């Protein structure tokens, strides 16, 4: 494995460990690697991407930016492979790892994939995707494939890709109505409320709720 890829793997481990509320120790006990992590750690420290303390490792500001790029490429690749190409979990992970480390996805290409997918906030495992320049500007150079249901066309059929709401009560309500990822719906009406047909049942939802439901045509 090339040294740059080893370092990126180390940065990714630091990022995900922090998401779990834990820290990687300086000696990396209990971590399995396909390479010598001590060498990768020394090089990452030399480049100013990782700060080594007595019993833990931390990302420096420069390392934070580098790690965010790695995580962003990986999780957007997962979304692309899962939602658009619709491969299984094993193929999704393998493909995302290849795209993450190969740098086939340049920063510009990554932003275009993000815009194409509708700037998804999370990966298929519900982990946050770091925001990019395209998300901040809501660029639309490429027409998004994944769009809010509130922008849907009357009479069209859609498959739900993800629901962006952080309200557990709202998510529970939608789940009870059968409005969940992978469900197929038909849009009857957009205002004053959206009327959907899901599983043979007509359902009315508010426009602000529909704005949190991201769909693809089917």
C-alpha positions as CSV (number, residue, x, y, z in Angstrom):
1,X,0.0,0.0,0.0
2,X,1.5,3.4,-1.0
3,X,2.5,5.6,1.9
4,X,0.0,8.3,1.0
5,X,-2.8,5.7,1.2
6,X,-1.4,4.5,4.5
7,X,-1.5,8.0,6.0
8,X,-5.1,8.5,4.7
9,X,-6.2,5.3,6.3
10,X,-4.7,6.5,9.6
11,X,-6.4,9.9,9.2
12,X,-9.7,8.2,8.5
13,X,-9.3,6.0,11.7
14,X,-8.7,9.1,13.8
15,X,-11.8,10.8,12.3
16,X,-14.1,7.9,12.8
17,X,-12.7,7.2,16.3
18,X,-13.6,10.7,17.3
19,X,-17.1,10.3,15.9
20,X,-17.5,7.3,18.2
21,X,-16.4,9.4,21.1
22,X,-13.1,7.6,21.5
23,X,-9.5,8.3,20.8
24,X,-6.7,6.4,19.1
25,X,-3.8,5.9,21.5
26,X,-0.3,6.9,20.4
27,X,0.7,3.2,20.3
28,X,-2.4,2.2,18.4
29,X,-3.1,-0.7,20.6
30,X,-6.0,-2.9,19.5
31,X,-6.0,-1.5,15.9
32,X,-5.5,-3.9,13.0
33,X,-3.7,-2.5,10.0
34,X,-2.5,-4.0,6.6
35,X,0.7,-1.9,7.0
36,X,3.1,-0.7,9.7
37,X,1.2,2.1,11.4
38,X,4.3,3.4,13.2
39,X,5.9,4.4,9.9
40,X,2.7,6.0,8.6
41,X,2.3,7.9,11.9
42,X,5.8,9.2,11.8
43,X,5.3,10.5,8.2
44,X,1.9,12.0,9.1
45,X,3.5,13.8,12.0
46,X,6.3,15.0,9.9
47,X,3.8,16.5,7.4
48,X,2.0,18.2,10.2
49,X,-1.2,16.3,9.9
50,X,-1.2,14.5,13.3
51,X,-0.1,15.7,16.7
52,X,1.2,12.9,19.0
53,X,0.5,13.4,22.7
54,X,1.6,11.1,25.6
55,X,-1.3,8.7,25.2
56,X,-3.4,9.8,22.2
57,X,-3.3,11.1,18.7
58,X,-5.1,14.2,17.4
59,X,-5.6,15.8,14.0
60,X,-4.0,19.1,13.4
61,X,-6.0,21.8,11.5
62,X,-4.2,20.7,8.3
63,X,-4.8,17.0,9.1
64,X,-8.5,17.9,9.8
65,X,-8.8,19.3,6.2
66,X,-7.1,16.2,4.7
67,X,-9.2,13.8,6.7
68,X,-12.4,15.6,5.9
69,X,-11.6,15.1,2.2
70,X,-10.9,11.4,2.6
71,X,-14.2,10.9,4.6
72,X,-16.1,13.0,2.1
73,X,-15.0,11.1,-0.9
74,X,-15.7,7.7,0.8
75,X,-19.2,8.5,2.0
76,X,-20.3,10.2,-1.2
77,X,-19.0,7.2,-3.1
78,X,-21.1,5.0,-0.8
79,X,-24.1,7.1,-1.7
80,X,-23.4,6.9,-5.4
81,X,-22.9,3.1,-5.4
82,X,-25.8,2.4,-3.0
83,X,-28.5,4.9,-4.3
84,X,-27.7,5.2,-8.0
85,X,-25.8,2.0,-9.0
86,X,-27.6,0.0,-6.3
87,X,-24.9,-2.5,-5.6
88,X,-24.9,-4.7,-2.4
89,X,-23.1,-3.8,0.8
90,X,-19.9,-5.6,0.1
91,X,-19.5,-4.2,-3.4
92,X,-20.4,-0.7,-2.0
93,X,-17.7,-0.8,0.6
94,X,-15.1,-2.2,-1.8
95,X,-15.9,0.4,-4.4
96,X,-16.0,3.3,-2.0
97,X,-12.6,2.4,-0.6
98,X,-11.1,2.3,-4.2
99,X,-12.6,5.7,-5.0
100,X,-11.6,7.1,-1.7
101,X,-7.9,6.3,-2.0
102,X,-7.4,6.3,-5.8
103,X,-8.1,10.1,-6.1
104,X,-10.1,9.4,-9.3
105,X,-12.5,11.8,-7.6
106,X,-10.7,15.1,-7.6
107,X,-12.1,17.9,-5.4
108,X,-14.1,19.3,-8.4
109,X,-15.4,15.8,-9.4
110,X,-16.3,15.1,-5.8
111,X,-18.3,18.4,-5.6
112,X,-20.1,17.4,-8.9
113,X,-21.0,14.0,-7.5
114,X,-22.3,15.7,-4.4
115,X,-24.4,18.2,-6.4
116,X,-25.7,15.3,-8.6
117,X,-26.8,13.4,-5.5
118,X,-28.5,16.5,-4.0
119,X,-25.9,17.3,-1.3
120,X,-26.8,14.3,1.0
121,X,-26.1,15.0,4.7
122,X,-25.3,11.4,5.6
123,X,-23.9,8.2,4.1
124,X,-26.0,5.0,3.8
125,X,-24.8,4.1,7.4
126,X,-26.3,7.5,8.6
127,X,-22.8,9.0,9.3
128,X,-22.4,12.7,8.4
129,X,-20.8,13.6,5.2
130,X,-18.4,16.6,5.6
131,X,-19.7,19.6,3.7
132,X,-18.0,20.9,0.6
133,X,-17.8,24.2,-1.3
134,X,-20.8,23.0,-3.4
135,X,-22.9,22.5,-0.3
136,X,-22.1,26.0,1.0
137,X,-23.0,27.6,-2.3
138,X,-25.8,25.1,-3.3
139,X,-24.2,24.9,-6.8
140,X,-26.4,23.4,-9.5
141,X,-24.0,23.0,-12.4
142,X,-25.3,19.4,-12.7
143,X,-29.0,18.8,-12.2
144,X,-29.4,16.8,-9.0
145,X,-30.6,13.2,-9.4
146,X,-31.6,13.1,-5.7
147,X,-34.0,15.9,-4.9
148,X,-36.4,16.9,-2.1
149,X,-39.9,15.4,-2.5
150,X,-41.2,19.0,-2.2
151,X,-39.7,19.7,-5.7
152,X,-41.4,16.6,-7.2
153,X,-43.7,16.6,-10.2
154,X,-47.4,15.8,-9.8
155,X,-48.2,12.4,-11.2
156,X,-44.6,11.0,-11.0
157,X,-43.4,8.0,-9.1
158,X,-40.4,8.3,-6.7
159,X,-38.2,6.0,-4.6
160,X,-37.2,7.4,-1.2
161,X,-33.4,7.6,-0.9
162,X,-33.0,9.1,2.6
163,X,-34.8,11.3,5.1
164,X,-32.8,14.3,6.4
165,X,-34.9,15.2,9.4
166,X,-33.1,15.0,12.8
167,X,-36.4,14.9,14.7
168,X,-36.9,11.4,16.1
169,X,-40.6,12.1,16.6
170,X,-41.0,13.1,12.9
171,X,-39.0,10.1,11.7
172,X,-41.2,7.8,13.8
173,X,-44.3,9.3,12.4
174,X,-43.1,8.9,8.8
175,X,-42.0,5.3,9.5
176,X,-45.5,4.5,10.8
177,X,-46.9,5.9,7.6
178,X,-44.6,3.7,5.5
179,X,-42.5,6.6,4.4
180,X,-39.0,5.1,4.8
181,X,-35.9,4.7,2.6
182,X,-36.5,2.4,-0.4
183,X,-40.3,2.9,-0.3
184,X,-41.9,3.9,-3.6
185,X,-44.5,6.6,-3.7
186,X,-46.8,8.4,-6.2
187,X,-47.2,12.2,-5.9
188,X,-50.8,13.3,-6.4
189,X,-50.7,16.9,-5.2
190,X,-48.2,19.5,-4.0
191,X,-50.2,22.2,-2.4
192,X,-51.5,23.3,0.1
193,X,-50.3,19.9,1.4
194,X,-48.6,17.1,-0.5
195,X,-50.8,14.1,-1.2
196,X,-48.8,10.8,-1.7
197,X,-49.8,7.3,-2.3
198,X,-47.6,4.8,-0.5
199,X,-48.4,1.1,-0.5
200,X,-52.0,1.7,-1.7
201,X,-52.7,4.4,0.9
202,X,-53.1,8.1,0.3
203,X,-51.2,10.3,2.8
204,X,-51.1,14.0,3.3
205,X,-47.9,15.7,4.6
206,X,-46.8,19.3,5.1
207,X,-44.4,20.9,2.6
208,X,-41.7,21.4,5.2
209,X,-41.7,17.7,6.0
210,X,-41.6,16.8,2.3
211,X,-38.5,19.0,2.0
212,X,-36.6,16.6,4.3
213,X,-37.5,13.5,2.2
214,X,-35.0,13.0,-0.7
215,X,-36.1,10.9,-3.6
216,X,-35.1,9.7,-7.1
217,X,-37.5,9.1,-10.0
218,X,-38.6,5.5,-10.7
